[in-house]
Amino acid sequence: MGYAKVTQHNTDSKTFSSAFNTQTIPGQSSEAGIKQELDDYVEMVFAQEETAKAYVRKIYRYFVKSEWDQEVENDIITPLSAQLIASDYNVLDVLKTLLQSKHFYDEDDLDSSNEIIGSIVKNPIQLLSETLSLLQIELPNPAASSANPPTSWTTDQDNFYKFYFNFCYFGYFAGAGMNPFSPETVAGYPSDYQTPDFDRSWFSSNTVISRYKLIECFISGKNKINNPNFNIRVLFNSVDYVHNSGHFSLASDAQTLVTEISELLYCEAIDQSRIDYFMTVLNEMDPFYWNSAWNSYLQSGVDVQVKIRLDALFTKMINAPEFQLM
């Protein structure tokens, strides 16, 4: 930490602007007094409503949406700012209040013009982690070797290294505009601070290829982003997932299957027109094709035709706005 150098300190009293109600902090001439000046300054800054509002706006922008009107400023931002000051800046309590509110779930009004759900573009880590989690994609185990000290990597450790560093870090994250722990500036990633785009900066002509090819990489087991011959050591088997995950009640029925996949992947129910749109991937021009193909797979064990359709369906549903947004 820094230290106080008494001989270089301005011992005059400091009077601040009207933004701080022209408050004066008495000047001090000892090391302890200098630290008291600093403490008084911090207390003065954090006693201001605008300081608390700045914190709450950042919380709101990260968890809810990047734009809001005066009504939200008055009814949400201002009360949360008052709570933040009253709780001595206990950010966790304020966050709990926001995340447990009707407003967060968009249940405080019936106005369809100010939707909250689906208003934020998922950042690359969220997109990756949710895809892995929801599709139950198994990763190599990176646990340390039982040898102490370890004399060599296990096969799983080597595979995890190739998946995370060679694919995620140098492929997907680099292309998606988010090098973990390495933002371009001390302000963070542009989505954190760059007005007016904020979270929309995650979705651009520079990043869309990595986002859209992520599910293709998992389906093929190859790095489709910047090294198509590289085995990423991770694979998503769509047929096995539909058949054995336990999520789907009637895989042979296209409408039921699409509806249940959407309920698993999306934060809000989709309407019939969207279900019909995704169903065309399974049925093409024949409304009975999928039922016949799935039952044929169950009888023969040959999954070529159903895998083609399911791979295309998961690709389309993962890359749909309903999943890219939250």
C-alpha positions as MATLAB code, in Angstrom:
seq = 'MGYAKVTQHNTDSKTFSSAFNTQTIPGQSSEAGIKQELDDYVEMVFAQEETAKAYVRKIYRYFVKSEWDQEVENDIITPLSAQLIASDYNVLDVLKTLLQSKHFYDEDDLDSSNEIIGSIVKNPIQLLSETLSLLQIELPNPAASSANPPTSWTTDQDNFYKFYFNFCYFGYFAGAGMNPFSPETVAGYPSDYQTPDFDRSWFSSNTVISRYKLIECFISGKNKINNPNFNIRVLFNSVDYVHNSGHFSLASDAQTLVTEISELLYCEAIDQSRIDYFMTVLNEMDPFYWNSAWNSYLQSGVDVQVKIRLDALFTKMINAPEFQLM';
ca = [
       0.000    0.000    0.000;
       1.004    3.611   -0.334;
       2.363    5.734    2.499;
       1.909    9.324    3.632;
       4.796   11.739    3.110;
       4.128   14.626    5.458;
       6.669   17.005    3.900;
       4.909   16.873    0.524;
       1.351   17.112    1.805;
      -0.771   20.248    1.382;
      -1.917   20.984    4.912;
      -4.541   23.556    3.856;
      -8.216   22.756    4.324;
      -9.878   21.490    1.121;
     -13.241   22.883    0.043;
     -15.065   20.985   -2.674;
     -17.563   22.083   -5.283;
     -21.333   22.375   -5.043;
     -21.526   18.760   -6.255;
     -20.375   17.925   -2.707;
     -22.361   20.716   -1.048;
     -19.165   22.807   -0.778;
     -18.009   20.492    2.019;
     -14.666   21.345    3.627;
     -12.195   18.747    4.854;
      -9.825   20.213    7.467;
      -6.156   20.070    6.549;
      -3.843   17.887    8.637;
      -0.090   17.928    9.206;
       0.677   14.480   10.639;
       0.714   11.024    9.049;
      -2.346   10.010   11.041;
      -4.059   13.253   10.102;
      -3.325   12.759    6.407;
      -4.946    9.331    6.572;
      -7.935   10.929    8.309;
      -8.199   13.442    5.458;
      -8.247   10.579    2.991;
     -10.865    8.743    5.050;
     -13.015   11.898    5.213;
     -12.712   12.268    1.444;
     -13.818    8.686    0.802;
     -16.752    9.089    3.191;
     -17.758   12.318    1.442;
     -17.693   10.720   -2.014;
     -19.625    7.628   -0.974;
     -22.239    9.667    0.884;
     -23.377   11.173   -2.417;
     -26.474    9.787   -4.065;
     -24.820   10.064   -7.471;
     -21.994    7.758   -6.353;
     -24.492    5.097   -5.346;
     -26.434    5.623   -8.566;
     -23.266    5.076  -10.599;
     -22.811    1.687   -8.894;
     -26.462    0.710   -9.352;
     -26.494    1.738  -13.006;
     -23.537   -0.543  -13.676;
     -25.295   -3.405  -11.865;
     -28.487   -2.762  -13.825;
     -26.602   -2.557  -17.114;
     -24.836   -5.872  -16.459;
     -27.813   -7.883  -15.193;
     -30.870   -6.286  -16.807;
     -30.317   -4.125  -19.901;
     -28.083   -1.345  -21.172;
     -30.837    1.205  -21.829;
     -33.698    2.426  -19.667;
     -36.100    5.316  -19.397;
     -36.785    7.886  -16.688;
     -39.432    5.660  -15.122;
     -36.822    2.964  -14.425;
     -34.428    5.633  -13.188;
     -37.051    6.867  -10.714;
     -38.623    3.563   -9.670;
     -35.651    1.172   -9.747;
     -32.283    2.957   -9.842;
     -33.066    5.596   -7.212;
     -34.531    3.247   -4.541;
     -31.674    0.778   -5.023;
     -29.192    3.644   -4.662;
     -30.800    4.631   -1.370;
     -30.566    1.007   -0.199;
     -26.893    0.894   -1.185;
     -26.073    3.966    0.889;
     -28.184    2.805    3.847;
     -26.463   -0.599    3.835;
     -22.985    0.976    3.829;
     -22.471   -0.180    0.245;
     -23.410   -3.814    0.748;
     -23.591   -4.577   -2.977;
     -24.767   -8.164   -2.441;
     -27.969   -7.105   -0.680;
     -28.773   -4.607   -3.419;
     -28.127   -7.234   -6.061;
     -30.458   -9.657   -4.265;
     -33.182   -7.001   -4.192;
     -32.841   -6.456   -7.934;
     -32.652  -10.126   -8.922;
     -35.650  -11.048   -6.758;
     -37.827   -8.206   -8.016;
     -40.802   -8.463  -10.359;
     -39.040   -5.917  -12.536;
     -36.106   -8.274  -13.172;
     -38.533  -10.943  -14.411;
     -40.435   -8.339  -16.450;
     -43.590   -8.985  -14.452;
     -44.187   -5.457  -13.195;
     -46.065   -4.292  -16.302;
     -47.688   -5.521  -19.515;
     -45.786   -3.126  -21.779;
     -44.251   -5.181  -24.614;
     -42.139   -2.238  -25.782;
     -39.734   -2.414  -22.839;
     -38.937   -6.125  -22.693;
     -36.207   -7.077  -20.225;
     -35.859  -10.782  -20.939;
     -33.864  -11.190  -24.129;
     -32.420   -7.680  -23.982;
     -28.766   -8.560  -23.317;
     -26.334  -10.293  -25.670;
     -24.634  -13.157  -23.837;
     -20.914  -12.653  -23.444;
     -18.645  -15.373  -24.899;
     -18.080  -17.107  -21.546;
     -21.829  -17.284  -20.876;
     -22.490  -18.602  -24.360;
     -19.813  -21.283  -23.994;
     -20.714  -22.369  -20.457;
     -24.463  -22.549  -21.135;
     -23.936  -24.557  -24.313;
     -21.688  -27.024  -22.496;
     -24.019  -27.271  -19.506;
     -27.402  -27.487  -21.239;
     -26.203  -29.983  -23.836;
     -24.386  -31.989  -21.160;
     -21.164  -31.964  -23.183;
     -18.509  -33.894  -21.279;
     -15.108  -32.252  -20.865;
     -11.788  -33.987  -20.241;
     -10.992  -34.126  -16.517;
      -8.220  -31.598  -15.705;
      -7.664  -32.952  -12.164;
      -4.044  -33.162  -11.103;
      -2.136  -36.412  -11.375;
      -2.010  -38.558   -8.245;
       1.792  -38.527   -8.437;
       3.402  -36.045   -6.072;
       5.068  -34.199   -7.645;
       3.366  -35.120  -10.932;
       5.825  -36.718  -13.323;
       3.635  -36.429  -16.416;
       0.219  -35.342  -17.574;
      -2.627  -37.801  -17.789;
      -4.381  -38.202  -21.133;
      -7.329  -36.236  -19.769;
      -5.061  -33.395  -18.651;
      -3.465  -33.253  -22.079;
      -6.885  -33.285  -23.742;
      -8.193  -30.563  -21.441;
      -5.170  -28.396  -22.242;
      -5.810  -28.844  -25.961;
      -9.511  -28.087  -25.509;
      -9.121  -25.008  -23.321;
      -5.923  -23.348  -24.524;
      -5.693  -24.475  -28.136;
      -9.414  -24.229  -28.897;
     -11.181  -21.988  -26.359;
      -8.443  -19.490  -25.552;
      -6.663  -19.149  -28.887;
      -9.654  -19.962  -31.082;
     -13.129  -19.256  -29.756;
     -12.408  -16.507  -27.200;
      -9.953  -14.718  -29.474;
     -12.485  -14.713  -32.300;
     -15.383  -13.762  -30.022;
     -13.569  -10.678  -28.706;
     -13.009  -11.799  -25.133;
      -9.583  -12.937  -24.033;
     -10.250  -14.011  -20.403;
      -8.343  -11.920  -17.855;
      -6.844   -9.855  -20.699;
      -9.132   -6.956  -21.672;
      -7.573   -4.437  -24.009;
      -7.833   -1.601  -21.461;
      -8.022   -1.223  -17.693;
     -11.668   -0.185  -18.158;
     -12.492   -3.779  -19.041;
     -14.175   -5.077  -22.170;
     -16.050   -2.588  -24.408;
     -19.354   -4.179  -23.340;
     -18.668   -2.914  -19.814;
     -18.244    0.745  -20.652;
     -18.484    1.610  -24.341;
     -21.618    3.647  -24.980;
     -23.972    3.282  -26.793;
     -23.379   -0.371  -27.717;
     -22.392   -1.929  -24.366;
     -23.332   -5.658  -24.526;
     -24.164   -5.367  -28.234;
     -20.420   -5.118  -28.876;
     -20.271   -8.891  -28.278;
     -22.239   -9.406  -31.489;
     -20.575   -7.829  -34.495;
     -19.197   -8.707  -37.922;
     -15.881   -9.483  -36.199;
     -17.275  -11.850  -33.558;
     -20.307  -13.498  -35.163;
     -18.308  -16.244  -36.887;
     -16.891  -17.562  -33.605;
     -20.295  -17.427  -31.929;
     -22.123  -19.195  -34.749;
     -19.423  -21.819  -35.297;
     -19.205  -22.798  -31.621;
     -21.965  -25.424  -31.838;
     -20.538  -26.642  -35.157;
     -17.211  -27.226  -33.398;
     -18.869  -29.333  -30.706;
     -20.866  -31.355  -33.245;
     -17.846  -32.071  -35.452;
     -15.204  -32.260  -32.735;
     -13.078  -29.934  -34.876;
     -11.988  -26.301  -34.560;
     -14.142  -24.751  -37.286;
     -13.126  -21.233  -36.230;
      -9.455  -20.919  -37.123;
      -7.948  -24.411  -37.412;
     -10.371  -26.832  -39.117;
      -8.025  -29.829  -38.840;
      -7.555  -29.536  -35.068;
      -9.343  -32.048  -32.829;
     -10.804  -30.091  -29.898;
     -11.120  -33.247  -27.740;
     -14.812  -32.566  -27.076;
     -17.797  -33.928  -28.978;
     -21.561  -33.443  -28.857;
     -23.576  -36.453  -30.032;
     -27.023  -35.055  -30.773;
     -28.645  -38.470  -31.267;
     -27.374  -39.852  -27.977;
     -28.416  -36.637  -26.228;
     -32.000  -36.794  -27.521;
     -32.251  -40.541  -26.943;
     -30.619  -40.858  -23.517;
     -30.491  -37.513  -21.690;
     -33.950  -37.971  -20.168;
     -35.072  -34.473  -21.225;
     -37.448  -35.502  -23.986;
     -40.731  -37.346  -23.587;
     -41.509  -38.213  -27.219;
     -38.514  -37.835  -29.520;
     -40.390  -39.274  -32.491;
     -42.835  -36.343  -32.556;
     -41.274  -33.278  -34.185;
     -43.513  -30.737  -32.447;
     -42.989  -32.245  -29.004;
     -39.246  -32.530  -29.507;
     -38.792  -28.964  -30.756;
     -41.006  -27.604  -27.976;
     -39.072  -29.455  -25.270;
     -35.685  -28.414  -26.698;
     -36.858  -24.793  -26.732;
     -38.047  -25.077  -23.125;
     -34.608  -26.379  -22.185;
     -32.572  -23.801  -24.093;
     -34.648  -20.615  -24.014;
     -35.619  -18.401  -21.098;
     -39.087  -17.746  -22.519;
     -41.577  -19.953  -24.365;
     -41.604  -19.503  -28.135;
     -44.804  -19.214  -30.155;
     -46.170  -21.720  -32.657;
     -44.697  -19.924  -35.658;
     -41.188  -20.387  -34.262;
     -41.886  -24.018  -33.403;
     -43.101  -24.563  -36.978;
     -39.952  -22.882  -38.289;
     -37.645  -25.222  -36.346;
     -39.788  -28.251  -37.199;
     -39.041  -27.772  -40.895;
     -35.444  -28.771  -40.139;
     -36.677  -32.203  -39.037;
     -39.443  -32.713  -41.551;
     -38.387  -30.698  -44.584;
     -41.408  -30.919  -46.923;
     -42.855  -34.110  -45.465;
     -44.725  -33.672  -42.144;
     -44.279  -37.376  -41.373;
     -40.605  -37.691  -42.274;
     -39.175  -37.240  -38.779;
     -41.503  -39.751  -37.140;
     -40.564  -42.379  -39.718;
     -36.838  -41.602  -39.538;
     -36.688  -41.749  -35.736;
     -38.602  -45.024  -35.512;
     -36.362  -46.478  -38.209;
     -33.325  -45.481  -36.150;
     -34.795  -47.152  -33.051;
     -35.337  -50.385  -34.964;
     -32.063  -50.516  -36.922;
     -29.641  -48.597  -34.721;
     -28.420  -46.721  -37.815;
     -28.430  -43.020  -36.907;
     -27.126  -41.386  -40.106;
     -30.384  -39.722  -41.197;
     -31.577  -38.618  -37.763;
     -28.119  -37.284  -36.884;
     -28.078  -35.068  -39.962;
     -31.453  -33.593  -38.972;
     -30.660  -33.233  -35.254;
     -27.266  -31.646  -35.886;
     -28.951  -29.088  -38.128;
     -31.727  -28.503  -35.573;
     -29.387  -27.899  -32.631;
     -27.208  -25.643  -34.774;
     -30.209  -23.542  -35.771;
     -31.685  -23.404  -32.248;
     -28.370  -22.562  -30.533;
     -27.656  -19.817  -33.076;
     -31.173  -18.389  -32.842;
     -31.673  -15.010  -31.119;
     -33.599  -16.763  -28.338;
     -30.374  -18.449  -27.205;
     -27.829  -15.772  -28.139;
     -29.736  -13.301  -25.937;
     -30.734  -13.469  -22.290;
];
